[in-house]
Amino acid sequence: MITKLDFYFPFFVFFYGLVMLFVLEVPYLVALAKKEMPEQYNQFERHRGIAVMSFYVGGLWSLQNIWM
């Protein structure tokens, strides 16, 4: 059980970063989020650094798990 979790965790980290950056970078989604939920959008903006780090670290970590 723990080995499966150890394998899949980097993918969760990567996809968290991917989804957050997708929402923060697509102009249509940014405009929609600012209009419909400005408070949550501001919180997303504060988490941009975590999203970028999760995207890169999770991606590299996932690739390492696939190669090994």
PyMOL commands that set and color helices and strands:
alter all, ss='L'
color gray80, all
select helices_A, chain A and resi 2-25+27-36+38-46+48-67
alter helices_A, ss='H'
color red, helices_A
deselect
rebuild
show_as cartoon
